[in-house]
Amino acid sequence: MATKKTTKKPAAKKKSATKTPAARKKTAAKKTTAKKLAVRKKPSVRKKKAPAPAAAAPAILENPRAHALARKIANLLSDKKAVDIVILDVRGMTSYADYVVVASGESDRQVSSMAEHVLVKLKESEGLRPVGHEGMDTGQWVLLDFGEVVAHIFYSEMRAHYDLEGIWADARREKVA
């Protein structure tokens, strides 16, 4: 049997008026506006939900080990004649520490000396090393991070400028002589 091959003729292309992109957008916008007007929404009535019971504030756990470390740091700073030593209780206010010790020195050399004294004495007596420390070279602002306790030792003018106590105004304060 012989099969007859059929040839398809290409379909005639539709001639459409070419529109600019701006014209296409206007046409599309008109269509969507017309659809919005044609479909009217019924006013929705929302039922008021009963207010959720107030969540109890999370209990702030005591951390006697961290408090003892903060007091030890404050006493070591006092040994080196630090001025205006304050322990701020920031439990529940921050995730990185439970206590912040803030102290001042009268010169940049004294600030560096106080920080070095704290590092040496805590290593000798308790084998503690800081997670990190910064500012030992300049002596303007030294930060000693012991995990649960962070110590900020400032040169007097720098302390007034940064005002950490103002940032933690809601924290309980313990003034150390």
Backbone as CSV, one residue per row, in Angstrom:
resi,resn,N_x,N_y,N_z,CA_x,CA_y,CA_z,C_x,C_y,C_z
1,MET,0.814,-1.162,0.000,0.000,0.000,0.000,0.860,1.228,0.000
2,ALA,0.394,2.089,-0.735,1.108,3.350,-0.845,0.431,4.371,0.050
3,THR,1.242,5.063,0.776,0.679,6.110,1.636,0.935,7.458,1.009
4,LYS,-0.010,8.263,1.165,0.084,9.577,0.568,0.557,10.554,1.632
5,LYS,1.585,11.277,1.329,2.102,12.266,2.254,1.317,13.543,2.100
6,THR,0.973,14.053,3.263,0.267,15.330,3.229,1.211,16.405,3.737
7,THR,1.154,17.472,3.133,1.978,18.606,3.564,1.069,19.630,4.209
8,LYS,1.492,20.054,5.363,0.705,21.069,6.065,1.223,22.435,5.672
9,LYS,0.281,23.287,5.478,0.645,24.662,5.174,0.755,25.408,6.490
10,PRO,1.753,26.237,6.627,1.874,27.000,7.865,0.650,27.881,8.064
11,ALA,0.196,27.926,9.318,-0.983,28.732,9.636,-0.637,30.201,9.427
12,ALA,-1.607,30.891,8.973,-1.400,32.316,8.718,-1.221,33.019,10.056
13,LYS,-0.242,33.855,10.090,0.019,34.607,11.312,-1.030,35.678,11.477
14,LYS,-1.451,35.777,12.739,-2.425,36.822,13.021,-1.685,38.139,13.091
15,LYS,-2.266,39.074,12.471,-1.676,40.403,12.521,-2.336,41.145,13.665
16,SER,-1.516,41.517,14.623,-2.057,42.276,15.738,-1.308,43.605,15.798
17,ALA,-2.003,44.521,16.264,-1.383,45.837,16.395,-0.345,45.739,17.514
18,THR,0.834,46.155,17.225,1.871,46.084,18.249,1.689,47.240,19.207
19,LYS,1.655,46.860,20.498,1.470,47.877,21.524,2.784,48.073,22.256
20,THR,2.956,49.265,22.712,4.144,49.549,23.513,3.918,48.957,24.906
21,PRO,4.975,48.715,25.649,4.796,48.160,26.990,3.903,49.027,27.879
22,ALA,4.000,50.335,27.735,3.162,51.223,28.541,1.691,51.031,28.193
23,ALA,1.406,50.870,26.905,0.025,50.669,26.470,-0.499,49.335,26.991
24,ARG,0.352,48.299,26.995,-0.067,47.001,27.519,-0.392,47.098,29.002
25,LYS,0.406,47.857,29.759,0.160,48.009,31.185,-1.164,48.719,31.441
26,LYS,-1.449,49.752,30.630,-2.694,50.484,30.812,-3.889,49.581,30.554
27,THR,-3.787,48.759,29.519,-4.880,47.853,29.183,-5.076,46.842,30.302
28,ALA,-3.974,46.306,30.821,-4.068,45.333,31.908,-4.651,45.980,33.154
29,ALA,-4.261,47.216,33.411,-4.775,47.916,34.584,-6.278,48.153,34.462
30,LYS,-6.738,48.489,33.248,-8.168,48.716,33.035,-8.951,47.431,33.272
31,LYS,-8.378,46.296,32.811,-9.066,45.022,32.985,-9.180,44.652,34.457
32,THR,-8.099,44.822,35.202,-8.155,44.454,36.622,-9.074,45.381,37.392
33,THR,-9.119,46.658,37.032,-10.022,47.591,37.692,-11.464,47.209,37.392
34,ALA,-11.736,46.839,36.156,-13.088,46.436,35.777,-13.498,45.183,36.557
35,LYS,-12.584,44.244,36.735,-12.888,43.031,37.488,-13.184,43.361,38.941
36,LYS,-12.419,44.273,39.518,-12.624,44.638,40.908,-13.986,45.292,41.098
37,LEU,-14.379,46.126,40.139,-15.665,46.788,40.255,-16.817,45.810,40.051
38,ALA,-16.629,44.823,39.189,-17.691,43.872,38.901,-17.942,42.961,40.103
39,VAL,-16.918,42.589,40.806,-17.081,41.699,41.950,-17.124,42.542,43.208
40,ARG,-18.265,42.601,43.803,-18.406,43.357,45.035,-18.283,42.388,46.195
41,LYS,-17.490,42.780,47.118,-17.309,41.930,48.284,-18.365,42.268,49.313
42,LYS,-18.772,41.213,50.001,-19.700,41.415,51.098,-18.898,41.910,52.283
43,PRO,-19.452,42.812,53.036,-18.708,43.285,54.199,-18.469,42.112,55.155
44,SER,-17.229,41.981,55.569,-16.901,40.875,56.454,-17.138,41.283,57.900
45,VAL,-17.694,40.392,58.621,-17.949,40.637,60.027,-16.961,39.783,60.800
46,ARG,-16.112,40.449,61.528,-15.116,39.717,62.309,-15.610,39.593,63.741
47,LYS,-15.474,38.408,64.216,-15.840,38.192,65.604,-14.640,38.541,66.462
48,LYS,-14.919,39.176,67.560,-13.829,39.522,68.465,-13.421,38.278,69.223
49,LYS,-12.125,38.056,69.220,-11.602,36.918,69.951,-11.409,37.321,71.405
50,ALA,-11.572,36.351,72.250,-11.328,36.605,73.671,-9.845,36.869,73.850
51,PRO,-9.491,37.844,74.662,-8.065,38.140,74.837,-7.358,36.932,75.444
52,ALA,-6.158,36.712,74.940,-5.361,35.596,75.445,-4.947,35.899,76.875
53,PRO,-4.874,34.858,77.696,-4.447,35.119,79.071,-3.034,35.667,79.081
54,ALA,-2.808,36.629,79.937,-1.488,37.269,80.006,-0.452,36.236,80.409
55,ALA,0.604,36.194,79.617,1.667,35.247,79.915,2.434,35.734,81.132
56,ALA,2.694,34.819,81.998,3.439,35.189,83.201,4.863,35.529,82.801
57,ALA,5.397,36.537,83.427,6.776,36.933,83.137,7.700,35.773,83.510
58,PRO,8.674,35.493,82.662,9.559,34.381,82.973,10.314,34.639,84.270
59,ALA,10.384,33.619,85.059,11.072,33.761,86.339,12.560,33.971,86.092
60,ILE,13.119,34.942,86.764,14.540,35.218,86.626,15.264,34.317,87.613
61,LEU,16.063,33.439,87.078,16.753,32.478,87.913,17.945,33.110,88.615
62,GLU,18.088,32.732,89.848,19.253,33.189,90.600,20.497,32.512,90.036
63,ASN,21.587,33.242,90.040,22.859,32.694,89.580,23.926,33.112,90.584
64,PRO,24.012,32.389,91.709,24.947,32.804,92.761,26.411,32.763,92.330
65,ARG,26.743,31.837,91.434,28.134,31.751,90.971,28.519,33.008,90.198
66,ALA,27.625,33.478,89.321,27.903,34.684,88.541,27.940,35.914,89.458
67,HIS,27.051,35.965,90.440,27.047,37.109,91.364,28.333,37.141,92.183
68,ALA,28.790,35.967,92.608,30.046,35.902,93.370,31.222,36.359,92.506
69,LEU,31.214,35.968,91.226,32.280,36.393,90.313,32.244,37.908,90.109
70,ALA,31.052,38.469,89.966,30.918,39.918,89.789,31.454,40.651,91.020
71,ARG,31.127,40.157,92.207,31.626,40.788,93.432,33.146,40.643,93.545
72,LYS,33.671,39.488,93.118,35.125,39.280,93.169,35.827,40.261,92.226
73,ILE,35.293,40.433,91.010,35.868,41.386,90.060,35.818,42.801,90.636
74,ALA,34.679,43.156,91.225,34.535,44.496,91.820,35.556,44.700,92.945
75,ASN,35.765,43.690,93.767,36.743,43.806,94.862,38.172,43.908,94.325
76,LEU,38.472,43.155,93.262,39.805,43.255,92.653,40.031,44.644,92.065
77,LEU,39.000,45.221,91.480,39.103,46.586,90.953,39.282,47.590,92.087
78,SER,38.621,47.331,93.178,38.754,48.207,94.344,40.172,48.166,94.906
79,ASP,40.819,46.996,94.832,42.205,46.872,95.287,43.132,47.817,94.527
80,LYS,42.815,48.072,93.279,43.637,48.955,92.442,43.080,50.374,92.376
81,LYS,42.298,50.738,93.366,41.782,52.105,93.526,40.840,52.554,92.410
82,ALA,40.008,51.632,91.934,38.995,52.008,90.943,37.978,52.932,91.600
83,VAL,37.390,53.787,90.797,36.433,54.779,91.279,35.036,54.393,90.803
84,ASP,34.052,54.608,91.673,32.643,54.451,91.311,32.354,53.069,90.699
85,ILE,32.553,52.020,91.470,32.333,50.645,90.998,30.867,50.288,91.206
86,VAL,30.223,49.814,90.141,28.807,49.459,90.188,28.636,48.086,89.553
87,ILE,27.828,47.234,90.199,27.453,45.938,89.621,26.001,46.065,89.185
88,LEU,25.752,45.852,87.908,24.399,45.920,87.355,23.871,44.509,87.155
89,ASP,22.687,44.253,87.676,22.045,42.946,87.533,21.181,42.995,86.272
90,VAL,21.646,42.382,85.190,20.939,42.437,83.912,20.300,41.097,83.562
91,ARG,20.077,40.248,84.572,19.413,38.964,84.312,18.020,39.222,83.755
92,GLY,17.671,38.526,82.722,16.363,38.698,82.096,16.289,39.870,81.143
93,MET,17.297,40.720,81.109,17.301,41.874,80.207,18.181,41.646,78.990
94,THR,19.144,40.763,79.127,20.072,40.498,78.040,20.398,39.014,78.011
95,SER,20.788,38.544,76.877,21.072,37.117,76.729,22.549,36.793,76.891
96,TYR,23.399,37.787,76.915,24.828,37.492,76.906,25.471,37.538,78.281
97,ALA,24.811,38.057,79.284,25.424,38.127,80.615,24.342,38.247,81.670
98,ASP,24.722,37.913,82.909,23.818,38.092,84.037,24.170,39.346,84.836
99,TYR,25.464,39.677,84.872,25.918,40.848,85.622,26.915,41.640,84.785
100,VAL,26.861,42.956,84.949,27.807,43.856,84.303,28.468,44.677,85.398
101,VAL,29.787,44.658,85.411,30.543,45.448,86.385,31.101,46.652,85.646
102,VAL,30.855,47.844,86.186,31.334,49.081,85.569,32.193,49.814,86.598
103,ALA,33.386,50.231,86.178,34.293,50.952,87.069,35.065,51.987,86.268
104,SER,35.666,52.932,86.983,36.438,53.995,86.335,37.828,54.082,86.925
105,GLY,38.734,54.616,86.098,40.089,54.909,86.535,40.417,56.346,86.209
106,GLU,41.431,56.871,86.891,41.792,58.277,86.718,42.753,58.524,85.562
107,SER,43.373,57.460,85.036,44.273,57.621,83.887,44.197,56.362,83.038
108,ASP,44.660,56.473,81.807,44.625,55.302,80.930,45.561,54.206,81.437
109,ARG,46.654,54.603,82.053,47.585,53.628,82.618,46.935,52.861,83.785
110,GLN,46.185,53.574,84.617,45.496,52.926,85.730,44.432,51.958,85.225
111,VAL,43.709,52.342,84.179,42.665,51.476,83.613,43.281,50.175,83.116
112,SER,44.370,50.263,82.374,45.039,49.058,81.880,45.571,48.216,83.033
113,SER,46.107,48.864,84.044,46.644,48.161,85.210,45.536,47.425,85.970
114,MET,44.373,48.054,86.113,43.251,47.412,86.800,42.784,46.175,86.034
115,ALA,42.691,46.301,84.731,42.254,45.169,83.915,43.255,44.018,84.008
116,GLU,44.535,44.329,83.931,45.580,43.311,84.031,45.533,42.627,85.401
117,HIS,45.307,43.407,86.443,45.213,42.868,87.800,44.064,41.860,87.905
118,VAL,42.905,42.201,87.357,41.741,41.301,87.389,42.054,40.017,86.639
119,LEU,42.660,40.136,85.458,42.979,38.951,84.665,43.950,38.025,85.407
120,VAL,44.984,38.587,85.962,46.011,37.783,86.639,45.443,37.114,87.886
121,LYS,44.745,37.867,88.718,44.232,37.326,89.980,43.157,36.257,89.769
122,LEU,42.296,36.437,88.788,41.271,35.421,88.529,41.884,34.151,87.951
123,LYS,42.951,34.305,87.186,43.636,33.125,86.648,44.358,32.379,87.769
124,GLU,45.004,33.122,88.671,45.733,32.497,89.777,44.792,31.814,90.764
125,SER,43.779,32.529,91.217,42.940,32.017,92.300,41.895,30.996,91.839
126,GLU,41.286,31.223,90.698,40.193,30.352,90.272,40.433,29.674,88.931
127,GLY,41.546,29.960,88.314,41.825,29.361,87.007,40.913,29.882,85.913
128,LEU,40.328,31.046,86.108,39.410,31.627,85.123,40.160,32.456,84.091
129,ARG,39.809,32.232,82.875,40.309,33.066,81.781,39.118,33.697,81.092
130,PRO,39.275,34.900,80.595,38.117,35.546,79.952,37.806,34.914,78.595
131,VAL,36.547,35.001,78.225,36.134,34.584,76.886,36.776,35.515,75.868
132,GLY,36.890,36.776,76.253,37.523,37.774,75.395,37.817,39.028,76.184
133,HIS,38.758,39.808,75.677,39.041,41.107,76.288,39.513,42.053,75.200
134,GLU,39.189,43.318,75.392,39.539,44.344,74.399,39.925,45.632,75.102
135,GLY,40.745,46.435,74.447,41.064,47.771,74.903,42.238,47.881,75.850
136,MET,42.969,46.798,76.058,44.084,46.827,77.005,45.186,47.783,76.528
137,ASP,45.349,47.920,75.243,46.422,48.754,74.703,46.179,50.244,74.929
138,THR,44.951,50.674,74.688,44.673,52.108,74.775,44.358,52.566,76.191
139,GLY,43.678,51.734,76.964,43.344,52.105,78.326,42.207,53.099,78.444
140,GLN,41.492,53.365,77.391,40.348,54.273,77.448,39.094,53.527,77.925
141,TRP,38.912,52.320,77.392,37.764,51.497,77.741,38.190,50.058,77.578
142,VAL,38.293,49.329,78.678,38.688,47.923,78.632,37.465,47.084,78.924
143,LEU,37.249,46.068,78.100,36.135,45.154,78.281,36.702,43.779,78.599
144,LEU,36.242,43.190,79.690,36.628,41.835,80.068,35.362,40.991,80.089
145,ASP,35.308,39.970,79.243,34.123,39.132,79.118,34.403,37.774,79.745
146,PHE,33.732,37.486,80.857,33.868,36.203,81.528,32.614,35.358,81.347
147,GLY,31.883,35.577,80.280,30.672,34.804,80.006,29.475,35.390,80.725
148,GLU,29.222,34.945,81.940,28.065,35.410,82.696,28.279,36.793,83.310
149,VAL,29.534,37.209,83.366,29.870,38.527,83.920,30.746,39.270,82.920
150,VAL,30.379,40.505,82.641,31.160,41.353,81.740,31.594,42.577,82.533
151,ALA,32.875,42.890,82.477,33.400,44.053,83.192,33.800,45.130,82.192
152,HIS,33.360,46.346,82.453,33.723,47.512,81.650,34.533,48.437,82.552
153,ILE,35.778,48.671,82.187,36.640,49.550,82.972,36.956,50.755,82.098
154,PHE,36.519,51.926,82.545,36.600,53.141,81.735,37.601,54.129,82.297
155,TYR,38.155,54.914,81.405,38.784,56.174,81.774,37.620,57.105,82.103
156,SER,37.749,57.934,83.109,36.618,58.703,83.657,35.802,59.446,82.601
157,GLU,36.459,60.163,81.692,35.708,60.926,80.682,34.967,60.009,79.710
158,MET,35.551,58.865,79.415,34.904,57.924,78.495,33.643,57.338,79.129
159,ARG,33.696,57.102,80.416,32.527,56.546,81.106,31.359,57.511,81.038
160,ALA,31.632,58.777,81.246,30.564,59.783,81.172,30.008,59.872,79.753
161,HIS,30.876,59.716,78.772,30.449,59.807,77.374,29.529,58.649,76.981
162,TYR,29.895,57.421,77.322,29.128,56.251,76.892,27.935,55.933,77.798
163,ASP,27.982,56.308,79.059,26.857,56.207,79.985,26.171,54.836,79.948
164,LEU,26.923,53.792,80.258,26.344,52.447,80.290,25.270,52.310,81.359
165,GLU,25.428,53.001,82.468,24.407,52.937,83.508,23.080,53.499,83.004
166,GLY,23.144,54.488,82.123,21.927,55.036,81.537,21.262,54.045,80.598
167,ILE,22.062,53.274,79.879,21.503,52.260,78.982,20.784,51.190,79.793
168,TRP,21.371,50.798,80.915,20.782,49.775,81.780,20.087,50.449,82.972
169,ALA,19.289,51.448,82.710,18.638,52.205,83.778,17.671,51.340,84.585
170,ASP,17.098,50.309,83.988,16.127,49.457,84.683,16.794,48.366,85.517
171,ALA,18.072,48.201,85.377,18.770,47.118,86.082,18.967,47.476,87.551
172,ARG,18.901,46.437,88.387,19.223,46.645,89.801,20.700,46.939,89.927
173,ARG,21.049,47.843,90.838,22.434,48.276,90.995,22.938,47.910,92.384
174,GLU,24.208,47.552,92.398,24.879,47.298,93.669,26.145,48.111,93.656
175,LYS,26.196,49.077,94.525,27.355,49.978,94.601,28.428,49.310,95.476
176,VAL,29.647,49.277,94.949,30.764,48.697,95.689,31.694,49.824,96.071
177,ALA,32.162,49.792,97.324,33.025,50.867,97.821,34.277,50.925,97.097
